[in-house]
Amino acid sequence: MTKIKKGKFDTDFIENIKEEKFIDDWPVVYILNNEKEVYIGETVNIITRTKNHLQNAKRQNLKEVHVLSDETFNKSAVLDIESFLIKHMAADGLFELQNSNGGISSHDYYDREKYKEKFKDIWRDLKREELVKSDLHEIQNSNLFKYSPYKALTDDQTEALTYILKDLIHHKKHGTPGTTIVSSEAGTGKTVLAVYIMKLISDINEERLSFEDEDNVDEKIDLYADSNYLKGMKIGLVIPMQSLRETLKNVFEFVKGLDREMIISPNEIPDRNYDLLVVDEAHRLQRRWALHDYKNFDKNNKKLGLGEEGTELDWILRCSKNQIFFYDATQSVRPSDISKKDFDRLIQKEATYVHYLNSQLRCEGGSDYVDYIKKILSDDPPKEKKGFGEYEFKLFGDVDEMINTIKENDKELGLCRTVAGFAWKWTRKNKKVNDIKIGDKTYKWNTAQKDWPNSPNSINEIGCIHTIQGYDLNYTGVILGNEIKYDDSRHIYIDKTQYYDQRGKCTNGDEEALKEHILNIYYTMLTRGIKGTYVFACDEGMREYLKKYF
């Protein structure tokens, strides 16, 4: 059983714990705090570590100490619990963290599941101590948790980060520009890594990155040895989609060292110059095609000395010395999105580095599920039906039944939503109108344009691709509209008369391009669910086709 030893953060506390069992010379986790700030750490020698902290100017304003001890603790367990505490307390928001995000680690170890369960009890105890305020499930559904920079990175995220830092340092040393492209599919943690990098460089700028009180620092010190070269960098995070951009701005307000002004739209780029631009969802950058606002697009091209062929990708390359693009061509969902050929040309340049993320972090069905979805939507479908353990992958014959199941799941878990393709017109001027009609039932499109999944009435609405891309949901209900159909002779085909995204249809009659964008929309929607995905297809032929795979 985990015990919490509480005291004042002073030299008397050291004397009080000397004789305690399973505290001194034993792996423990500790929390230092005052009324506003908190620092979380782990050690196998709490007395020495406390002495070090008492001499550290950064910690001297902290007043209380809580030591979490347990006879079953080992070094791996306390590293894990420390990591759990950092990312959950950061999202809880009761305190501002003094921790940087460079020291968080994660790895598998014997009996890890037992310690994950133990953490739930620890959290309840901390709530009684008034060190945290929210329940775990509330935190885990929050944007502040999902997009927190306080995350333990996967092995391939860490590998990508290592190369990115080395590339940046190399270019800063030599005064040369450089580009990194991180290529990966849905759910591999692109946004998490983008936010992590923003926080890390901010900590380097503010000299908050420190490992002096870590037990095992050699590998970390080696990774950040030349990080001083990155000091003073002017950085920005470019988010092409308005909804996700506003969500991340709200997250940055609550993280020490980050500021909502760091997050910018592509349209703001030509007015500024940066040392580094990090670009998330780079596949949604725009070219001059099927735009909502040609006037400002042309104005920016002119400002930068570009002709009509200039793109938002060109703006970024012109206005920053270094760039990191997080890119997935399979999530390009409109003709106005940047062409894959533009990124292919960028990859060919000598100063461009490419890294890949492979680990599936969102979907509990894993990479096998994501690959299965790709195959179902392709001309080379799976040879047989597959299952994915406890991940729920279910086809419904009645749309109301699916929507009601999503609502029931939402009552238990939160963050379960229904989404659909653009197979119905959108009456934007009258939010009371139910635009979506299926059989004799009608449904309402999303009324919120920003952070729709967390808006008050979203459970009673149907979201579109532009309100869901970049977000995680616990369960997703996906309605395949009458624009996507199936028959034995044509297989999956598109009925463009049933597709109502006017800017999405501007493909100059290129039927294959339209099909590719619509399939990308459904691929993106079908890979949002963490615990499960439900599907209803309006077209009878499509329903019969999908029955083979559910």
VEXFI-246800 format. One record per residue (C-alpha): residue number from 1; residue in one letter; x, y, z. Coordinates in pm, 1 decimal. Each point is the difference from the previous one (the first is absolute). Layout:
<pts>
[NUM,"A",[X,Y,Z]]
...
</pts>
This chain:
<pts>
[1,"M",[0.0,0.0,0.0]]
[2,"T",[130.4,343.7,-94.1]]
[3,"K",[47.9,241.9,290.5]]
[4,"I",[34.7,377.1,-15.7]]
[5,"K",[240.2,165.4,245.0]]
[6,"K",[-73.1,372.2,26.5]]
[7,"G",[206.2,279.1,150.2]]
[8,"K",[147.1,345.6,-33.1]]
[9,"F",[264.9,31.4,-267.6]]
[10,"D",[294.0,72.6,232.5]]
[11,"T",[295.1,-165.3,173.6]]
[12,"D",[-223.2,-132.4,281.7]]
[13,"F",[-176.9,-221.5,-253.5]]
[14,"I",[329.3,-179.3,-71.0]]
[15,"E",[34.2,-91.5,367.8]]
[16,"N",[-360.8,-118.2,17.4]]
[17,"I",[33.1,-254.5,-281.8]]
[18,"K",[337.4,-154.3,84.7]]
[19,"E",[-154.5,-291.2,187.7]]
[20,"E",[-301.3,-50.9,-229.5]]
[21,"K",[-22.6,-338.6,-171.9]]
[22,"F",[-5.5,-6.3,-380.3]]
[23,"I",[89.3,370.1,-29.3]]
[24,"D",[372.2,64.4,44.0]]
[25,"D",[221.5,-207.3,-231.5]]
[26,"W",[-314.9,-122.9,-177.4]]
[27,"P",[-172.1,102.8,-326.3]]
[28,"V",[-260.4,269.4,73.5]]
[29,"V",[-193.7,273.6,-178.6]]
[30,"Y",[-24.3,345.4,156.3]]
[31,"I",[-201.0,318.7,-50.6]]
[32,"L",[122.8,346.8,101.4]]
[33,"N",[-251.1,282.9,-5.7]]
[34,"N",[-116.8,338.8,122.0]]
[35,"E",[-340.4,157.7,-60.9]]
[36,"K",[61.4,47.8,-374.0]]
[37,"E",[286.2,-216.4,-122.7]]
[38,"V",[102.0,-364.1,18.1]]
[39,"Y",[306.6,-207.7,-80.4]]
[40,"I",[-21.4,-380.0,-41.0]]
[41,"G",[295.0,-236.6,17.4]]
[42,"E",[124.7,-348.2,81.4]]
[43,"T",[313.1,-128.5,172.2]]
[44,"V",[157.7,-293.1,182.2]]
[45,"N",[151.6,234.0,259.7]]
[46,"I",[-258.2,249.5,122.2]]
[47,"I",[225.7,151.4,267.0]]
[48,"T",[275.7,95.6,-244.9]]
[49,"R",[-255.3,113.5,-256.0]]
[50,"T",[-181.1,220.6,256.7]]
[51,"K",[331.4,162.0,100.2]]
[52,"N",[71.1,73.8,-367.6]]
[53,"H",[-341.1,155.1,-49.5]]
[54,"L",[33.6,216.5,311.0]]
[55,"Q",[314.5,150.8,-153.2]]
[56,"N",[-163.9,51.7,-341.1]]
[57,"A",[-122.2,358.0,-49.3]]
[58,"K",[-278.8,-123.3,-228.7]]
[59,"R",[-149.3,-211.2,282.2]]
[60,"Q",[48.9,230.2,297.7]]
[61,"N",[-345.1,154.9,-31.2]]
[62,"L",[-166.5,-341.8,45.4]]
[63,"K",[-139.1,-62.6,348.9]]
[64,"E",[-131.6,-357.8,28.9]]
[65,"V",[128.3,-345.7,-82.3]]
[66,"H",[-198.7,-321.1,-50.6]]
[67,"V",[192.2,-326.9,-39.0]]
[68,"L",[-177.6,-298.3,-157.2]]
[69,"S",[150.4,-326.0,124.7]]
[70,"D",[-89.3,-367.0,-40.8]]
[71,"E",[180.7,-321.1,84.4]]
[72,"T",[-71.9,-124.8,-355.3]]
[73,"F",[157.2,301.7,-172.4]]
[74,"N",[296.0,-53.0,-229.7]]
[75,"K",[192.0,242.9,-223.3]]
[76,"S",[-214.6,-69.5,-308.0]]
[77,"A",[-321.9,40.5,198.8]]
[78,"V",[93.2,337.7,150.4]]
[79,"L",[114.7,132.8,-338.8]]
[80,"D",[-339.3,-100.4,-137.1]]
[81,"I",[-199.5,148.3,288.4]]
[82,"E",[204.7,320.5,-21.3]]
[83,"S",[-86.7,19.6,-371.2]]
[84,"F",[-370.3,-70.0,70.9]]
[85,"L",[-6.1,271.9,265.8]]
[86,"I",[172.2,260.3,-217.9]]
[87,"K",[-233.3,-38.7,-295.4]]
[88,"H",[-317.8,-28.9,210.7]]
[89,"M",[81.2,282.0,243.1]]
[90,"A",[96.9,224.0,-293.3]]
[91,"A",[-345.0,-58.3,-149.7]]
[92,"D",[-178.3,24.3,336.6]]
[93,"G",[97.6,366.6,10.0]]
[94,"L",[-5.3,50.7,377.7]]
[95,"F",[373.2,80.3,-3.3]]
[96,"E",[245.8,133.6,-254.5]]
[97,"L",[279.9,-250.5,-56.6]]
[98,"Q",[363.9,95.4,55.0]]
[99,"N",[106.3,-314.7,-187.9]]
[100,"S",[132.2,27.2,-352.2]]
[101,"N",[-121.3,-267.1,-239.9]]
[102,"G",[345.2,-128.4,-93.0]]
[103,"G",[31.9,-244.6,287.7]]
[104,"I",[-315.6,-210.1,-47.1]]
[105,"S",[63.9,-361.8,-93.9]]
[106,"S",[-205.0,-313.2,-55.6]]
[107,"H",[75.0,-366.3,-59.0]]
[108,"D",[-163.0,-334.5,58.5]]
[109,"Y",[98.2,-210.7,302.5]]
[110,"Y",[-112.6,-297.8,204.5]]
[111,"D",[-352.4,32.5,148.5]]
[112,"R",[-53.6,348.5,-144.5]]
[113,"E",[-379.0,-45.3,-8.0]]
[114,"K",[-1.8,-42.5,379.7]]
[115,"Y",[165.7,340.0,44.4]]
[116,"K",[-243.3,162.4,-243.5]]
[117,"E",[-282.0,-121.3,225.6]]
[118,"K",[191.1,118.1,308.2]]
[119,"F",[20.9,346.7,-154.5]]
[120,"K",[-380.8,27.4,15.4]]
[121,"D",[16.0,-45.4,379.4]]
[122,"I",[288.1,246.9,25.3]]
[123,"W",[-203.0,258.6,-191.6]]
[124,"R",[-296.1,-41.6,237.5]]
[125,"D",[233.7,48.7,297.1]]
[126,"L",[146.2,314.9,-155.6]]
[127,"K",[-350.9,132.5,-54.3]]
[128,"R",[-69.3,-44.4,372.2]]
[129,"E",[323.9,190.2,68.6]]
[130,"E",[-133.0,277.0,-231.3]]
[131,"L",[302.4,-29.1,-227.9]]
[132,"V",[-226.1,-73.5,-299.3]]
[133,"K",[-357.8,101.9,-74.9]]
[134,"S",[-135.3,-208.2,-291.5]]
[135,"D",[-84.8,-366.7,-51.6]]
[136,"L",[229.8,-195.7,-229.9]]
[137,"H",[-259.0,-60.5,-272.7]]
[138,"E",[-78.9,373.8,-12.3]]
[139,"I",[367.7,80.7,-45.7]]
[140,"Q",[57.6,-267.8,-263.6]]
[141,"N",[-286.4,138.7,-211.4]]
[142,"S",[128.8,357.1,24.5]]
[143,"N",[188.6,182.4,-275.2]]
[144,"L",[261.8,105.0,254.4]]
[145,"F",[82.5,-368.2,55.3]]
[146,"K",[-26.8,-116.7,-361.2]]
[147,"Y",[224.2,278.9,-132.2]]
[148,"S",[221.7,37.5,304.8]]
[149,"P",[375.9,38.3,-59.5]]
[150,"Y",[53.5,-204.3,317.0]]
[151,"K",[-8.1,-336.4,-174.1]]
[152,"A",[236.1,-295.2,7.5]]
[153,"L",[94.3,-47.3,-363.4]]
[154,"T",[-3.9,-333.9,-179.0]]
[155,"D",[325.8,-145.9,-129.2]]
[156,"D",[-59.6,122.4,-354.2]]
[157,"Q",[-110.7,344.7,124.4]]
[158,"T",[320.5,17.2,205.7]]
[159,"E",[204.8,-110.3,-300.5]]
[160,"A",[-165.3,265.5,-217.1]]
[161,"L",[55.5,264.4,271.6]]
[162,"T",[368.6,-96.0,25.7]]
[163,"Y",[51.6,44.2,-373.7]]
[164,"I",[-200.9,323.3,-4.8]]
[165,"L",[209.5,154.0,279.2]]
[166,"K",[325.0,-110.1,-163.0]]
[167,"D",[-115.6,143.8,-333.4]]
[168,"L",[-100.2,330.4,158.7]]
[169,"I",[323.7,29.2,194.9]]
[170,"H",[202.4,-82.2,-311.9]]
[171,"H",[-173.3,273.6,-201.1]]
[172,"K",[24.9,253.0,284.4]]
[173,"K",[374.1,-71.7,36.6]]
[174,"H",[64.3,51.8,-369.8]]
[175,"G",[-256.8,273.4,-61.6]]
[176,"T",[-172.1,-206.6,-268.5]]
[177,"P",[-374.4,-57.7,-58.0]]
[178,"G",[-145.3,-346.3,47.2]]
[179,"T",[-327.5,-185.7,-40.4]]
[180,"T",[-129.7,-308.4,178.8]]
[181,"I",[-306.1,-197.5,-109.7]]
[182,"V",[-156.5,-238.7,252.2]]
[183,"S",[-216.4,-236.0,-201.2]]
[184,"S",[-258.8,-221.0,168.7]]
[185,"E",[-356.9,-119.9,-17.2]]
[186,"A",[-297.2,83.8,223.5]]
[187,"G",[38.4,-52.4,374.5]]
[188,"T",[378.9,-20.7,21.6]]
[189,"G",[40.5,309.0,219.3]]
[190,"K",[95.3,272.9,-247.4]]
[191,"T",[-174.2,280.7,190.7]]
[192,"V",[136.0,-120.6,335.3]]
[193,"L",[355.2,6.2,-135.2]]
[194,"A",[-53.5,342.9,-159.0]]
[195,"V",[-119.8,146.7,332.7]]
[196,"Y",[279.8,-183.5,186.3]]
[197,"I",[260.7,166.0,-224.7]]
[198,"M",[-154.5,343.2,56.9]]
[199,"K",[18.4,-43.3,377.3]]
[200,"L",[351.0,-145.9,-12.3]]
[201,"I",[145.5,288.6,-200.9]]
[202,"S",[-186.2,249.6,217.2]]
[203,"D",[160.7,-158.5,308.8]]
[204,"I",[340.3,19.4,-169.3]]
[205,"N",[-62.5,368.8,-79.6]]
[206,"E",[-96.0,74.5,360.9]]
[207,"E",[275.4,-224.0,145.7]]
[208,"R",[-257.5,-222.4,169.0]]
[209,"L",[141.4,-324.3,-142.0]]
[210,"S",[198.6,-162.1,278.8]]
[211,"F",[87.5,-356.4,105.3]]
[212,"E",[210.7,80.1,303.5]]
[213,"D",[-237.7,-182.8,234.7]]
[214,"E",[-56.1,-308.8,-215.1]]
[215,"D",[146.0,-335.1,107.1]]
[216,"N",[83.3,-122.7,-353.5]]
[217,"V",[94.9,292.9,-218.0]]
[218,"D",[275.3,-118.6,-234.2]]
[219,"E",[-224.2,-73.5,-297.3]]
[220,"K",[-205.0,318.0,50.1]]
[221,"I",[306.1,220.0,41.8]]
[222,"D",[147.8,-149.0,-318.4]]
[223,"L",[-321.2,74.1,-193.4]]
[224,"Y",[-19.3,362.5,117.4]]
[225,"A",[375.1,65.4,25.9]]
[226,"D",[5.7,262.6,-275.5]]
[227,"S",[-346.7,139.1,67.7]]
[228,"N",[151.1,341.6,80.5]]
[229,"Y",[25.0,51.3,-375.6]]
[230,"L",[-381.4,10.3,-6.6]]
[231,"K",[-29.8,285.9,249.3]]
[232,"G",[-167.9,314.3,-121.8]]
[233,"M",[-185.3,-166.6,-285.4]]
[234,"K",[-320.0,169.6,-110.4]]
[235,"I",[-243.4,-289.0,-43.8]]
[236,"G",[-357.4,-45.9,-113.9]]
[237,"L",[-245.9,-287.0,-33.2]]
[238,"V",[-201.5,13.7,-323.8]]
[239,"I",[-344.4,-165.4,10.0]]
[240,"P",[-192.4,19.4,-330.8]]
[241,"M",[-342.0,-101.9,141.7]]
[242,"Q",[-189.9,263.9,196.1]]
[243,"S",[-167.4,-240.6,244.6]]
[244,"L",[321.9,-173.7,108.6]]
[245,"R",[183.5,333.2,3.6]]
[246,"E",[-241.0,147.4,255.1]]
[247,"T",[14.9,-316.1,210.8]]
[248,"L",[379.0,12.1,19.7]]
[249,"K",[0.4,373.3,74.8]]
[250,"N",[-212.6,-76.5,306.0]]
[251,"V",[240.3,-277.3,104.2]]
[252,"F",[306.0,226.0,-34.2]]
[253,"E",[-154.9,252.4,239.6]]
[254,"F",[34.1,-248.9,285.7]]
[255,"V",[356.5,-126.0,-60.4]]
[256,"K",[296.0,182.3,150.3]]
[257,"G",[230.0,127.1,-274.0]]
[258,"L",[-263.6,-22.4,-273.7]]
[259,"D",[-223.0,279.7,-127.0]]
[260,"R",[-308.2,-5.5,-222.7]]
[261,"E",[170.4,255.4,-225.2]]
[262,"M",[254.0,-267.9,-97.2]]
[263,"I",[-276.2,-173.1,-197.8]]
[264,"I",[-68.3,157.0,-335.9]]
[265,"S",[-202.2,-56.6,-314.6]]
[266,"P",[182.4,-25.6,-335.1]]
[267,"N",[-152.8,335.3,-93.8]]
[268,"E",[200.5,175.4,275.2]]
[269,"I",[337.9,-129.2,-116.4]]
[270,"P",[91.5,259.5,-267.9]]
[271,"D",[-2.5,279.6,259.2]]
[272,"R",[273.3,-156.9,214.8]]
[273,"N",[335.3,-179.3,-9.2]]
[274,"Y",[90.8,-303.3,210.0]]
[275,"D",[302.8,-206.2,89.8]]
[276,"L",[-222.3,-308.6,11.9]]
[277,"L",[-354.7,-78.7,-109.2]]
[278,"V",[-155.8,-327.1,113.7]]
[279,"V",[-290.7,-90.9,-229.8]]
[280,"D",[-260.0,-250.9,116.9]]
[281,"E",[-249.4,-158.5,-243.8]]
[282,"A",[222.2,130.1,-281.7]]
[283,"H",[-210.6,-190.8,-254.6]]
[284,"R",[-271.2,264.4,62.1]]
[285,"L",[215.9,292.1,-114.8]]
[286,"Q",[-165.0,165.1,-300.0]]
[287,"R",[84.7,71.7,-359.9]]
[288,"R",[-179.5,251.2,-223.0]]
[289,"W",[-292.1,-224.4,-91.2]]
[290,"A",[-366.4,-8.6,108.0]]
[291,"L",[66.8,257.7,273.6]]
[292,"H",[-242.5,191.1,217.9]]
[293,"D",[213.1,316.4,-12.7]]
[294,"Y",[208.4,58.3,-314.9]]
[295,"K",[56.5,368.9,78.3]]
[296,"N",[211.5,-51.3,312.9]]
[297,"F",[173.9,-302.5,-150.3]]
[298,"D",[112.5,207.9,-299.9]]
[299,"K",[96.1,286.8,230.9]]
[300,"N",[233.8,-228.2,195.8]]
[301,"N",[152.9,-141.9,-317.5]]
[302,"K",[68.0,352.5,-124.6]]
[303,"K",[146.8,105.0,336.3]]
[304,"L",[252.6,-284.8,-23.4]]
[305,"G",[78.8,50.0,-367.8]]
[306,"L",[-177.9,-317.0,-105.7]]
[307,"G",[-224.9,-40.8,-300.1]]
[308,"E",[-343.9,-157.3,-7.2]]
[309,"E",[157.4,-344.1,37.4]]
[310,"G",[126.9,86.6,348.1]]
[311,"T",[-132.9,-219.4,283.0]]
[312,"E",[-17.0,14.1,378.5]]
[313,"L",[291.3,-244.6,-4.8]]
[314,"D",[200.8,260.4,-193.5]]
[315,"W",[-92.3,266.2,257.3]]
[316,"I",[137.8,-216.6,281.5]]
[317,"L",[323.7,-70.5,-186.0]]
[318,"R",[46.2,371.9,-76.9]]
[319,"C",[-71.6,125.5,353.2]]
[320,"S",[197.2,-247.0,215.0]]
[321,"K",[358.1,-125.3,13.8]]
[322,"N",[-99.2,-347.7,116.4]]
[323,"Q",[-320.2,-199.1,-30.8]]
[324,"I",[-147.4,-320.2,143.6]]
[325,"F",[-299.6,-134.5,-193.7]]
[326,"F",[-229.4,-271.1,142.2]]
[327,"Y",[-153.3,-153.3,-309.8]]
[328,"D",[-241.6,-276.0,-107.4]]
[329,"A",[-107.4,4.0,-365.7]]
[330,"T",[-291.6,-235.3,73.6]]
[331,"Q",[-167.3,272.5,208.4]]
[332,"S",[-20.9,254.4,-282.1]]
[333,"V",[-375.0,57.8,-32.1]]
[334,"R",[-52.8,293.2,-241.5]]
[335,"P",[129.2,101.2,-345.3]]
[336,"S",[136.7,318.9,159.1]]
[337,"D",[237.2,-207.7,215.1]]
[338,"I",[366.0,11.0,-94.0]]
[339,"S",[96.9,-248.4,-269.7]]
[340,"K",[198.0,-309.2,95.7]]
[341,"K",[232.1,90.2,-287.2]]
[342,"D",[101.4,318.6,185.1]]
[343,"F",[113.2,-203.2,300.1]]
[344,"D",[168.1,-255.9,-224.1]]
[345,"R",[204.9,281.7,-154.4]]
[346,"L",[88.4,130.5,346.9]]
[347,"I",[116.9,-346.3,105.7]]
[348,"Q",[243.2,-7.9,-293.1]]
[349,"K",[183.5,309.8,124.9]]
[350,"E",[339.4,-55.0,157.5]]
[351,"A",[-77.9,175.8,330.7]]
[352,"T",[-321.3,-197.8,61.7]]
[353,"Y",[-12.2,-283.8,253.9]]
[354,"V",[-285.3,-249.8,18.9]]
[355,"H",[-103.7,-203.4,306.5]]
[356,"Y",[-288.4,-239.8,55.6]]
[357,"L",[-235.1,-67.5,291.6]]
[358,"N",[-146.5,-351.3,6.8]]
[359,"S",[-136.7,-70.3,349.1]]
[360,"Q",[-380.1,26.5,20.3]]
[361,"L",[-82.7,211.4,306.9]]
[362,"R",[-366.3,88.3,-50.0]]
[363,"C",[-180.0,-312.3,-109.7]]
[364,"E",[-4.0,-300.4,233.9]]
[365,"G",[-51.1,-214.1,-310.4]]
[366,"G",[360.1,87.1,-87.1]]
[367,"S",[167.9,43.7,-336.3]]
[368,"D",[-171.3,-316.9,-122.8]]
[369,"Y",[-338.4,174.2,28.3]]
[370,"V",[123.5,310.3,-184.6]]
[371,"D",[142.4,-216.0,-279.1]]
[372,"Y",[-327.7,-197.1,-12.7]]
[373,"I",[-197.4,322.8,-52.8]]
[374,"K",[233.8,99.2,-283.1]]
[375,"K",[-54.6,-337.4,-167.0]]
[376,"I",[-380.2,15.6,36.1]]
[377,"L",[-1.6,339.7,-173.8]]
[378,"S",[233.1,-115.5,-277.2]]
[379,"D",[-33.3,-201.3,-321.5]]
[380,"D",[189.7,-278.9,173.8]]
[381,"P",[-229.1,-84.5,296.6]]
[382,"P",[89.2,-244.9,279.2]]
[383,"K",[-22.3,-369.9,-83.0]]
[384,"E",[-180.6,-78.8,325.5]]
[385,"K",[-178.4,153.9,296.0]]
[386,"K",[223.2,100.6,292.9]]
[387,"G",[-47.4,87.0,366.3]]
[388,"F",[210.6,228.8,217.4]]
[389,"G",[-26.5,-130.6,354.6]]
[390,"E",[-215.9,221.4,219.9]]
[391,"Y",[-18.1,274.8,-263.0]]
[392,"E",[-363.1,33.2,-112.4]]
[393,"F",[-46.6,11.1,-375.7]]
[394,"K",[-372.1,-27.7,-71.9]]
[395,"L",[-227.4,48.2,-300.8]]
[396,"F",[-355.9,122.4,66.6]]
[397,"G",[-305.4,-53.2,-218.5]]
[398,"D",[-187.9,283.6,170.9]]
[399,"V",[154.9,346.0,34.1]]
[400,"D",[-214.4,89.1,304.1]]
[401,"E",[121.8,-307.4,182.5]]
[402,"M",[359.9,98.7,-68.6]]
[403,"I",[-52.0,359.7,116.3]]
[404,"N",[-175.1,-117.8,318.4]]
[405,"T",[284.9,-242.3,72.2]]
[406,"I",[248.2,286.7,-37.9]]
[407,"K",[-209.0,203.0,247.1]]
[408,"E",[-4.2,-286.3,251.4]]
[409,"N",[376.9,-37.3,-25.1]]
[410,"D",[35.3,374.0,46.3]]
[411,"K",[-188.4,-13.8,330.9]]
[412,"E",[256.6,-248.1,130.4]]
[413,"L",[324.0,116.3,-162.1]]
[414,"G",[-60.1,346.1,-145.2]]
[415,"L",[143.6,114.1,-333.8]]
[416,"C",[-203.5,-231.5,-224.5]]
[417,"R",[-130.1,171.2,-314.6]]
[418,"T",[-172.9,-63.6,-333.6]]
[419,"V",[147.9,132.0,-325.6]]
[420,"A",[-92.8,-20.4,-368.0]]
[421,"G",[120.5,67.5,-352.1]]
[422,"F",[-120.3,305.5,-197.0]]
[423,"A",[-303.4,-177.6,-149.8]]
[424,"W",[-251.2,265.3,110.8]]
[425,"K",[-24.1,373.0,-57.7]]
[426,"W",[85.0,227.7,288.5]]
[427,"T",[-247.0,278.3,85.9]]
[428,"R",[247.0,220.3,187.8]]
[429,"K",[-236.8,297.1,29.2]]
[430,"N",[-258.6,-191.9,200.3]]
[431,"K",[149.3,-208.4,280.4]]
[432,"K",[-344.2,-129.0,95.2]]
[433,"V",[-34.4,-193.2,-326.3]]
[434,"N",[81.5,-371.9,-3.4]]
[435,"D",[186.3,-35.2,-330.2]]
[436,"I",[76.8,-370.2,18.6]]
[437,"K",[-282.7,-232.0,-98.3]]
[438,"I",[33.9,-378.6,12.0]]
[439,"G",[-320.1,-192.0,-58.2]]
[440,"D",[-272.8,176.7,194.5]]
[441,"K",[240.9,142.4,261.7]]
[442,"T",[182.4,334.4,-4.4]]
[443,"Y",[318.0,109.2,175.7]]
[444,"K",[192.2,324.2,53.4]]
[445,"W",[344.5,84.7,-131.4]]
[446,"N",[252.0,136.2,253.0]]
[447,"T",[-84.3,355.1,105.0]]
[448,"A",[342.3,74.3,154.4]]
[449,"Q",[294.0,69.1,-231.8]]
[450,"K",[267.2,3.6,271.4]]
[451,"D",[77.4,-297.1,226.9]]
[452,"W",[-326.7,-168.9,-101.0]]
[453,"P",[63.0,-332.7,184.0]]
[454,"N",[2.5,190.6,331.6]]
[455,"S",[-285.0,239.2,-78.3]]
[456,"P",[-313.6,-26.9,221.0]]
[457,"N",[-241.2,-155.0,-252.0]]
[458,"S",[240.5,-204.9,-213.0]]
[459,"I",[-139.6,-334.0,122.1]]
[460,"N",[-331.5,93.7,-167.1]]
[461,"E",[159.6,111.1,-327.8]]
[462,"I",[185.7,-154.4,-292.6]]
[463,"G",[355.6,123.5,-52.8]]
[464,"C",[177.1,40.8,-334.6]]
[465,"I",[361.7,-67.0,-96.3]]
[466,"H",[103.1,360.9,66.1]]
[467,"T",[-111.9,-18.0,364.7]]
[468,"I",[155.0,-340.1,77.9]]
[469,"Q",[336.9,-17.4,-179.3]]
[470,"G",[283.4,-1.1,252.5]]
[471,"Y",[-222.9,-103.8,295.2]]
[472,"D",[-29.2,-322.9,200.3]]
[473,"L",[-335.2,-148.2,103.5]]
[474,"N",[-74.9,-294.2,226.2]]
[475,"Y",[-259.8,-134.6,-243.9]]
[476,"T",[-80.7,131.7,-346.2]]
[477,"G",[-323.7,-64.0,-188.3]]
[478,"V",[64.1,51.1,-371.5]]
[479,"I",[-283.4,52.7,-250.6]]
[480,"L",[103.7,-81.7,-356.9]]
[481,"G",[-225.8,213.6,-218.9]]
[482,"N",[-147.4,-70.9,-341.5]]
[483,"E",[301.3,156.9,-171.1]]
[484,"I",[198.4,-321.4,62.0]]
[485,"K",[-148.7,-311.3,-156.1]]
[486,"Y",[84.3,-355.8,-98.4]]
[487,"D",[-95.3,-245.4,-267.5]]
[488,"D",[166.4,-316.5,-124.6]]
[489,"S",[95.1,146.3,-337.0]]
[490,"R",[140.4,334.1,117.5]]
[491,"H",[94.0,-93.7,357.4]]
[492,"I",[17.8,315.4,217.6]]
[493,"Y",[-96.3,300.4,-208.4]]
[494,"I",[-102.1,362.4,56.5]]
[495,"D",[-332.8,158.5,-91.0]]
[496,"K",[102.9,365.0,-25.0]]
[497,"T",[-364.8,111.9,-25.4]]
[498,"Q",[-34.7,-104.4,365.3]]
[499,"Y",[313.5,186.1,120.2]]
[500,"Y",[-69.5,352.0,130.9]]
[501,"D",[335.5,144.8,106.0]]
[502,"Q",[14.2,259.5,-277.0]]
[503,"R",[370.4,73.5,43.6]]
[504,"G",[62.9,-372.1,30.3]]
[505,"K",[-150.7,-61.7,-345.2]]
[506,"C",[231.8,237.8,-187.7]]
[507,"T",[219.1,-263.7,-162.4]]
[508,"N",[-47.6,114.2,-363.2]]
[509,"G",[-191.5,-314.6,-79.5]]
[510,"D",[278.3,-226.5,131.6]]
[511,"E",[-214.8,-288.0,132.9]]
[512,"E",[296.9,-184.7,150.1]]
[513,"A",[114.5,307.5,194.2]]
[514,"L",[-350.3,46.1,142.6]]
[515,"K",[-15.2,-367.0,96.2]]
[516,"E",[340.0,21.5,169.6]]
[517,"H",[-107.0,300.3,211.2]]
[518,"I",[-327.7,-162.9,105.6]]
[519,"L",[173.3,-327.3,91.1]]
[520,"N",[255.0,202.5,200.5]]
[521,"I",[-287.8,167.2,186.3]]
[522,"Y",[-144.3,-335.4,103.3]]
[523,"Y",[342.3,-144.3,82.6]]
[524,"T",[57.8,297.0,230.3]]
[525,"M",[-342.3,-37.4,166.9]]
[526,"L",[32.4,-377.3,39.1]]
[527,"T",[331.7,39.5,186.5]]
[528,"R",[-114.9,250.3,267.6]]
[529,"G",[-130.7,-255.8,253.1]]
[530,"I",[218.8,-108.7,290.7]]
[531,"K",[-221.2,-284.7,123.4]]
[532,"G",[-225.1,-65.0,-296.3]]
[533,"T",[-153.7,104.7,-330.9]]
[534,"Y",[-362.3,-46.8,-107.3]]
[535,"V",[-110.2,29.3,-361.2]]
[536,"F",[-325.9,53.0,-185.4]]
[537,"A",[-6.3,16.6,-381.7]]
[538,"C",[-291.8,170.9,-177.3]]
[539,"D",[60.1,-188.2,-325.4]]
[540,"E",[-135.8,-355.1,7.7]]
[541,"G",[279.2,-132.0,-223.0]]
[542,"M",[259.2,153.4,234.8]]
[543,"R",[-169.8,-161.4,301.4]]
[544,"E",[12.6,-342.9,-165.9]]
[545,"Y",[366.1,50.8,-90.3]]
[546,"L",[92.9,102.4,355.5]]
[547,"K",[-175.6,-301.8,152.4]]
[548,"K",[289.3,-212.2,-127.2]]
[549,"Y",[242.2,181.4,229.7]]
[550,"F",[-188.2,63.1,326.3]]
</pts>
